[in-house]
Amino acid sequence: MPQQPQPEDFDLKQWLAEIKADSGLPDDQIAEMETILGTDKAKTALKKSVSFQKDYTRKTMEAAELRKQASRPKRSRLKEPRWRISM
C-alpha cells in the first residue's frame, strides 16, 4: 500500500506566499485560504498535487533532453557525404 506523504513536509505558508506574489490577492483572502487549507488532509492533497506537477515537469524536461541527444547523431550523419570516392 502506498504511503501517505506527511503533511508537515509541505510548507503551506510558503506556497501561499508564492500565490500572493503571483496573483496579488489581498491578505484577508490569503488568511482565509490558510484557514481552509491548513488541515492535515488538505495539506496532504496539496503536497501530492504540487509534487506531481514538479515531477511531471522534471520528467518532461528529461525526455526532451533525451530526444535532443538522440537526434544529434542523425544530424551529423546527414551532414556527412554518403559516398566517398577514393582516387
DOVEXTI-629242 format. One record per atom (N, C-alpha, C, O): residue number from 1; residue in three letters; chain; atom name; x, y, z. Coordinates in Angstrom, 3 decimals, decimal comma. Each point is the difference from the previous one (the first is absolute). Layout:
N
     n   res   chain   atom         px         py         pz
   NUM   Ala       A     CA          X          Y          Z
...
***
This chain:
87
     n   res   chain   atom         px         py         pz
     1   Met       A      N      0,847     -1,177      0,000
     1   Met       A     CA     -0,847      1,177      0,000
     1   Met       A      C      0,898      1,247      0,000
     1   Met       A      O      0,935      0,067      0,798
     2   Pro       A      N     -1,195      0,938     -1,684
     2   Pro       A     CA      0,844      1,189     -0,028
     2   Pro       A      C     -0,127      0,795      1,293
     2   Pro       A      O     -1,063      0,083      0,614
     3   Gln       A      N      2,189      0,492     -0,234
     3   Gln       A     CA      0,004      0,794      1,220
     3   Gln       A      C     -0,528      1,390     -0,275
     3   Gln       A      O      0,252      0,574     -1,059
     4   Gln       A      N     -0,983     -0,037      2,013
     4   Gln       A     CA     -0,489      1,365     -0,104
     4   Gln       A      C      1,151      0,950      0,328
     4   Gln       A      O      0,702     -0,223      0,986
     5   Pro       A      N     -0,482      1,284     -1,785
     5   Pro       A     CA      1,027      0,963      0,351
     5   Pro       A      C     -0,388      0,728      1,285
     5   Pro       A      O     -1,180      0,229      0,266
     6   Gln       A      N      2,163      0,120      0,502
     6   Gln       A     CA     -0,258      0,693      1,249
     6   Gln       A      C     -0,403      1,448     -0,281
     6   Gln       A      O      0,688      0,694     -0,747
     7   Pro       A      N     -1,795     -0,228      1,336
     7   Pro       A     CA     -0,462      1,355     -0,264
     7   Pro       A      C      1,001      1,059      0,447
     7   Pro       A      O      0,034      1,088     -0,575
     8   Glu       A      N      0,769     -1,376      1,574
     8   Glu       A     CA      0,953      1,003      0,477
     8   Glu       A      C      1,157      0,211     -0,975
     8   Glu       A      O      0,769      0,947      0,161
     9   Asp       A      N     -0,630     -1,808     -1,166
     9   Asp       A     CA      1,035      0,174     -1,013
     9   Asp       A      C     -0,359      1,119     -0,979
     9   Asp       A      O      0,877      0,526     -0,685
    10   Phe       A      N     -2,133     -0,166      0,616
    10   Phe       A     CA     -0,470      1,019     -0,930
    10   Phe       A      C     -0,056      1,333      0,722
    10   Phe       A      O     -0,639      0,113      1,046
    11   Asp       A      N      1,305      0,905     -1,597
    11   Asp       A     CA      0,028      1,327      0,619
    11   Asp       A      C     -1,141      0,844     -0,565
    11   Asp       A      O      0,151      0,672     -1,020
    12   Leu       A      N     -1,277     -0,720      1,693
    12   Leu       A     CA     -1,191      0,704     -0,451
    12   Leu       A      C      0,222      1,504     -0,042
    12   Leu       A      O     -0,422      0,664     -0,947
    13   Lys       A      N      1,077     -0,124      1,961
    13   Lys       A     CA      0,218      1,456      0,050
    13   Lys       A      C      0,850      0,466     -1,189
    13   Lys       A      O     -0,279      1,041     -0,594
    14   Gln       A      N      1,300     -1,803      0,254
    14   Gln       A     CA      0,847      0,350     -1,144
    14   Gln       A      C     -0,804     -0,081     -1,295
    14   Gln       A      O      0,110      0,873     -0,861
    15   Trp       A      N     -0,906     -1,909      0,728
    15   Trp       A     CA     -0,826     -0,186     -1,188
    15   Trp       A      C     -0,995      1,157     -0,149
    15   Trp       A      O     -0,191      0,527     -1,096
    16   Leu       A      N     -0,438     -0,141      2,207
    16   Leu       A     CA     -0,943      1,119     -0,035
    16   Leu       A      C      0,711      1,319     -0,289
    16   Leu       A      O     -0,554      0,867     -0,676
    17   Ala       A      N      1,771     -0,711      1,181
    17   Ala       A     CA      0,774      1,216     -0,285
    17   Ala       A      C      0,295      0,103     -1,499
    17   Ala       A      O     -0,043      1,090     -0,569
    18   Glu       A      N      0,343     -2,225     -0,068
    18   Glu       A     CA      0,234     -0,003     -1,440
    18   Glu       A      C     -1,271      0,360     -0,757
    18   Glu       A      O      0,042      0,753     -0,973
    19   Ile       A      N     -1,166     -1,290      1,421
    19   Ile       A     CA     -1,286      0,326     -0,633
    19   Ile       A      C     -0,292      1,486      0,145
    19   Ile       A      O     -0,427      0,651     -0,953
    20   Lys       A      N      0,658     -0,118      2,146
    20   Lys       A     CA     -0,250      1,419      0,243
    20   Lys       A      C      0,881      0,857     -0,895
    20   Lys       A      O     -0,466      0,981     -0,578
    21   Ala       A      N      1,738     -1,347      0,461
    21   Ala       A     CA      0,921      0,773     -0,830
    21   Ala       A      C     -0,400     -0,059     -1,477
    21   Ala       A      O      0,091      1,001     -0,711
    22   Asp       A      N     -0,530     -2,167      0,259
    22   Asp       A     CA     -0,371     -0,165     -1,410
    22   Asp       A      C     -1,344      0,645     -0,336
    22   Asp       A      O     -0,177      0,547     -1,089
    23   Ser       A      N     -0,764     -0,612      2,026
    23   Ser       A     CA     -1,361      0,425     -0,317
    23   Ser       A      C     -0,380      1,355      0,591
    23   Ser       A      O     -0,934      0,647     -0,475
    24   Gly       A      N      1,650     -0,222      1,502
    24   Gly       A     CA     -0,336      1,265      0,639
    24   Gly       A      C     -1,259     -0,053      0,840
    24   Gly       A      O     -0,657      1,020      0,203
    25   Leu       A      N      0,312     -2,216      0,293
    25   Leu       A     CA     -1,191     -0,120      0,853
    25   Leu       A      C      0,208      0,781      1,295
    25   Leu       A      O      1,120      0,074      0,505
    26   Pro       A      N     -2,184      0,506      0,031
    26   Pro       A     CA      0,123      0,723      1,271
    26   Pro       A      C      0,260     -0,954      1,171
    26   Pro       A      O     -0,287     -1,194     -0,076
    27   Asp       A      N      0,833      1,747      1,149
    27   Asp       A     CA      0,371     -0,794      1,179
    27   Asp       A      C     -1,183     -0,761      0,589
    27   Asp       A      O      0,164     -1,133      0,452
    28   Asp       A      N     -1,350      1,735     -0,448
    28   Asp       A     CA     -1,143     -0,687      0,609
    28   Asp       A      C     -0,368     -1,263     -0,778
    28   Asp       A      O     -0,398     -0,996      0,603
    29   Gln       A      N      0,524      1,022     -1,936
    29   Gln       A     CA     -0,285     -1,199     -0,790
    29   Gln       A      C      1,073     -1,075      0,217
    29   Gln       A      O     -0,309     -1,191      0,045
    30   Ile       A      N      1,546      1,612      0,088
    30   Ile       A     CA      1,081     -0,953      0,284
    30   Ile       A      C     -0,227     -0,640      1,367
    30   Ile       A      O      0,218     -1,201      0,165
    31   Ala       A      N     -0,653      1,988      0,812
    31   Ala       A     CA     -0,280     -0,533      1,340
    31   Ala       A      C     -1,153     -1,013     -0,051
    31   Ala       A      O      0,044     -1,027      0,678
    32   Glu       A      N     -1,065      1,317     -1,477
    32   Glu       A     CA     -1,112     -0,946     -0,151
    32   Glu       A      C      0,492     -1,306     -0,624
    32   Glu       A      O     -0,374     -1,088      0,437
    33   Met       A      N      1,212      1,211     -1,458
    33   Met       A     CA      0,541     -1,197     -0,640
    33   Met       A      C      0,816     -0,819      0,994
    33   Met       A      O     -0,076     -1,229      0,014
    34   Glu       A      N      0,852      1,916      0,812
    34   Glu       A     CA      0,816     -0,707      0,992
    34   Glu       A      C     -0,883     -0,739      0,992
    34   Glu       A      O      0,319     -1,119      0,400
    35   Thr       A      N     -1,423      1,731      0,000
    35   Thr       A     CA     -0,930     -0,651      0,925
    35   Thr       A      C     -0,628     -1,235     -0,639
    35   Thr       A      O     -0,082     -1,061      0,620
    36   Ile       A      N     -0,354      1,210     -1,847
    36   Ile       A     CA     -0,669     -1,106     -0,691
    36   Ile       A      C      0,979     -1,125     -0,332
    36   Ile       A      O     -0,300     -1,177      0,200
    37   Leu       A      N      1,463      1,553     -0,704
    37   Leu       A     CA      0,966     -1,001     -0,469
    37   Leu       A      C      0,963     -0,468      1,085
    37   Leu       A      O      0,869     -0,832     -0,261
    38   Gly       A      N     -1,013      1,350      1,454
    38   Gly       A     CA      0,932     -0,326      1,075
    38   Gly       A      C     -0,223     -1,343      0,676
    38   Gly       A      O      0,778     -0,382      0,874
    39   Thr       A      N     -1,811     -0,334     -1,255
    39   Thr       A     CA     -0,235     -1,311      0,610
    39   Thr       A      C      0,997     -1,016     -0,554
    39   Thr       A      O      0,537      0,177     -1,093
    40   Asp       A      N     -0,300     -1,226      1,846
    40   Asp       A     CA      0,954     -1,025     -0,431
    40   Asp       A      C     -0,410     -0,658     -1,317
    40   Asp       A      O      0,844     -0,263     -0,856
    41   Lys       A      N     -2,132      0,000      0,700
    41   Lys       A     CA     -0,473     -0,636     -1,238
    41   Lys       A      C      0,232      0,912     -1,209
    41   Lys       A      O      0,434     -0,452     -1,059
    42   Ala       A      N     -0,728      1,733      1,237
    42   Ala       A     CA      0,202      0,944     -1,107
    42   Ala       A      C      1,482      0,146     -0,323
    42   Ala       A      O      0,379      0,047     -1,170
    43   Lys       A      N      0,459      0,025      2,197
    43   Lys       A     CA      1,449      0,111     -0,234
    43   Lys       A      C      0,524     -1,219     -0,744
    43   Lys       A      O      0,831      0,124     -0,900
    44   Thr       A      N     -1,314     -1,293      1,276
    44   Thr       A     CA      0,431     -1,232     -0,669
    44   Thr       A      C     -0,395      0,028     -1,476
    44   Thr       A      O      0,801     -0,344     -0,869
    45   Ala       A      N     -2,026      0,752      0,595
    45   Ala       A     CA     -0,467      0,071     -1,391
    45   Ala       A      C      0,797      1,033     -0,787
    45   Ala       A      O      0,361     -0,246     -1,151
    46   Leu       A      N     -0,084      1,389      1,752
    46   Leu       A     CA      0,785      1,036     -0,677
    46   Leu       A      C      1,421     -0,470     -0,276
    46   Leu       A      O      0,547      0,234     -1,077
    47   Lys       A      N      0,034     -0,892      2,055
    47   Lys       A     CA      1,363     -0,500     -0,179
    47   Lys       A      C      0,059     -0,974     -1,166
    47   Lys       A      O      0,913      0,066     -0,823
    48   Lys       A      N     -1,879     -0,963      0,752
    48   Lys       A     CA     -0,045     -0,956     -1,112
    48   Lys       A      C     -0,098      0,733     -1,335
    48   Lys       A      O      0,708     -0,327     -0,952
    49   Ser       A      N     -1,583      1,309      0,895
    49   Ser       A     CA     -0,226      0,743     -1,234
    49   Ser       A      C      1,254      0,770     -0,421
    49   Ser       A      O      0,402     -0,047     -1,163
    50   Val       A      N      0,205      0,744      2,102
    50   Val       A     CA      1,197      0,786     -0,298
    50   Val       A      C      1,161     -0,922     -0,362
    50   Val       A      O      0,741      0,281     -0,942
    51   Ser       A      N     -0,577     -1,369      1,673
    51   Ser       A     CA      1,077     -0,947     -0,290
    51   Ser       A      C     -0,199     -0,635     -1,369
    51   Ser       A      O      0,960     -0,178     -0,749
    52   Phe       A      N     -2,201     -0,163      0,420
    52   Phe       A     CA     -0,293     -0,600     -1,298
    52   Phe       A      C      0,381      0,957     -1,126
    52   Phe       A      O      0,609     -0,408     -0,988
    53   Gln       A      N     -0,971      1,684      1,139
    53   Gln       A     CA      0,296      0,984     -1,044
    53   Gln       A      C      1,503      0,181     -0,171
    53   Gln       A      O      0,489      0,061     -1,128
    54   Lys       A      N      0,249      0,025      2,233
    54   Lys       A     CA      1,457      0,146     -0,091
    54   Lys       A      C      0,623     -1,229     -0,650
    54   Lys       A      O      0,902      0,119     -0,830
    55   Asp       A      N     -1,382     -1,295      1,206
    55   Asp       A     CA      0,538     -1,239     -0,562
    55   Asp       A      C     -0,318     -0,095     -1,485
    55   Asp       A      O      0,847     -0,407     -0,795
    56   Tyr       A      N     -2,059      0,778      0,421
    56   Tyr       A     CA     -0,404     -0,025     -1,411
    56   Tyr       A      C      0,881      0,949     -0,819
    56   Tyr       A      O      0,461     -0,353     -1,086
    57   Thr       A      N     -0,233      1,546      1,610
    57   Thr       A     CA      0,836      0,975     -0,694
    57   Thr       A      C      1,420     -0,522     -0,148
    57   Thr       A      O      0,595      0,121     -1,071
    58   Arg       A      N     -0,047     -0,696      2,127
    58   Arg       A     CA      1,363     -0,522     -0,046
    58   Arg       A      C      0,107     -1,134     -1,023
    58   Arg       A      O      0,943     -0,040     -0,790
    59   Lys       A      N     -1,900     -0,868      0,806
    59   Lys       A     CA      0,035     -1,127     -0,932
    59   Lys       A      C     -0,184      0,470     -1,442
    59   Lys       A      O      0,610     -0,555     -0,913
    60   Thr       A      N     -1,436      1,561      0,705
    60   Thr       A     CA     -0,185      0,545     -1,343
    60   Thr       A      C      1,295      0,618     -0,509
    60   Thr       A      O      0,363     -0,180     -1,163
    61   Met       A      N      0,327      0,901      2,022
    61   Met       A     CA      1,275      0,613     -0,387
    61   Met       A      C      1,054     -1,073     -0,286
    61   Met       A      O      0,781      0,132     -0,942
    62   Glu       A      N     -0,759     -1,177      1,742
    62   Glu       A     CA      0,949     -1,098     -0,235
    62   Glu       A      C     -0,287     -0,682     -1,331
    62   Glu       A      O      0,926     -0,319     -0,746
    63   Ala       A      N     -2,199      0,093      0,443
    63   Ala       A     CA     -0,366     -0,636     -1,269
    63   Ala       A      C      0,388      0,884     -1,185
    63   Ala       A      O      0,465     -0,500     -1,025
    64   Ala       A      N     -0,654      1,797      1,165
    64   Ala       A     CA      0,382      0,919     -1,074
    64   Ala       A      C      1,507     -0,028     -0,220
    64   Ala       A      O      0,463      0,037     -1,141
    65   Glu       A      N      0,294     -0,100      2,212
    65   Glu       A     CA      1,460     -0,060     -0,119
    65   Glu       A      C      0,439     -1,310     -0,656
    65   Glu       A      O      0,916     -0,003     -0,823
    66   Leu       A      N     -1,561     -1,106      1,179
    66   Leu       A     CA      0,333     -1,283     -0,629
    66   Leu       A      C     -0,315      0,015     -1,492
    66   Leu       A      O      0,776     -0,515     -0,805
    67   Arg       A      N     -1,906      1,100      0,436
    67   Arg       A     CA     -0,341      0,112     -1,426
    67   Arg       A      C      1,020      0,862     -0,732
    67   Arg       A      O      0,396     -0,295     -1,128
    68   Lys       A      N      0,015      1,359      1,791
    68   Lys       A     CA      0,995      0,905     -0,592
    68   Lys       A      C      1,327     -0,728     -0,211
    68   Lys       A      O      0,624      0,129     -1,053
    69   Gln       A      N     -0,201     -0,886      2,048
    69   Gln       A     CA      1,248     -0,753     -0,110
    69   Gln       A      C     -0,109     -1,085     -1,061
    69   Gln       A      O      0,962     -0,254     -0,725
    70   Ala       A      N     -2,105     -0,379      0,626
    70   Ala       A     CA     -0,178     -1,068     -0,975
    70   Ala       A      C     -0,001      0,544     -1,429
    70   Ala       A      O      0,396     -0,706     -0,927
    71   Ser       A      N     -0,827      1,927      0,742
    71   Ser       A     CA     -0,061      0,554     -1,355
    71   Ser       A      C      1,347      0,543     -0,462
    71   Ser       A      O      0,179      0,215     -1,199
    72   Arg       A      N      0,752      0,011      2,077
    72   Arg       A     CA      1,308      0,543     -0,385
    72   Arg       A      C      0,755     -0,918     -0,963
    72   Arg       A      O      0,511      0,484     -1,010
    73   Pro       A      N     -0,420     -1,772      1,277
    73   Pro       A     CA      0,725     -0,852     -0,953
    73   Pro       A      C     -0,642     -0,004     -1,384
    73   Pro       A      O      0,715     -0,076     -0,999
    74   Lys       A      N     -2,026      0,155      0,912
    74   Lys       A     CA     -0,673      0,038     -1,286
    74   Lys       A      C      0,433      1,229     -0,788
    74   Lys       A      O      0,261     -0,087     -1,200
    75   Arg       A      N     -0,187      1,213      1,863
    75   Arg       A     CA      0,402      1,226     -0,679
    75   Arg       A      C      1,426     -0,110     -0,522
    75   Arg       A      O      0,289      0,417     -1,121
    76   Ser       A      N      0,592     -0,974      1,926
    76   Ser       A     CA      1,390     -0,105     -0,439
    76   Ser       A      C      0,124     -0,979     -1,166
    76   Ser       A      O      0,829      0,202     -0,887
    77   Arg       A      N     -1,639     -1,255      0,877
    77   Arg       A     CA      0,026     -0,944     -1,117
    77   Arg       A      C     -0,515      0,651     -1,274
    77   Arg       A      O      0,492     -0,280     -1,094
    78   Leu       A      N     -1,472      1,138      1,238
    78   Leu       A     CA     -0,552      0,652     -1,178
    78   Leu       A      C      0,987      0,991     -0,617
    78   Leu       A      O     -0,041      0,235     -1,207
    79   Lys       A      N      0,903      0,335      1,998
    79   Lys       A     CA      0,974      0,963     -0,500
    79   Lys       A      C      1,151     -0,682     -0,724
    79   Lys       A      O      0,604      0,587     -0,897
    80   Glu       A      N     -0,298     -1,812      1,278
    80   Glu       A     CA      1,103     -0,719     -0,637
    80   Glu       A      C     -0,455     -0,559     -1,340
    80   Glu       A      O     -1,145     -0,432     -0,137
    81   Pro       A      N      2,040      0,440     -0,858
    81   Pro       A     CA     -0,382     -0,594     -1,288
    81   Pro       A      C     -0,201     -1,496      0,152
    81   Pro       A      O      0,703     -0,665      0,760
    82   Arg       A      N     -1,662      0,159     -1,488
    82   Arg       A     CA     -0,295     -1,426      0,094
    82   Arg       A      C      1,042     -0,833     -0,704
    82   Arg       A      O      0,407     -1,053      0,490
    83   Trp       A      N      0,009      1,515     -1,604
    83   Trp       A     CA      0,957     -0,761     -0,801
    83   Trp       A      C      1,292      0,775     -0,099
    83   Trp       A      O      0,023      1,186     -0,331
    84   Arg       A      N      1,022     -1,873      0,622
    84   Arg       A     CA      1,302      0,635     -0,164
    84   Arg       A      C      0,725     -0,718     -1,120
    84   Arg       A      O      0,139     -1,223     -0,002
    85   Ile       A      N      0,301      1,989     -0,914
    85   Ile       A     CA      0,711     -0,562     -1,135
    85   Ile       A      C      1,484      0,214      0,250
    85   Ile       A      O      0,459      1,132      0,151
    86   Ser       A      N      0,273     -2,212     -0,109
    86   Ser       A     CA      1,437      0,123      0,213
    86   Ser       A      C      0,693     -0,163     -1,345
    86   Ser       A      O     -0,398     -0,822     -0,826
    87   Met       A      N      1,409      1,597      0,626
    87   Met       A     CA      0,729     -0,066     -1,265
    87   Met       A      C      1,434     -0,376      0,232
    87   Met       A      O      0,772     -0,105     -0,953
***
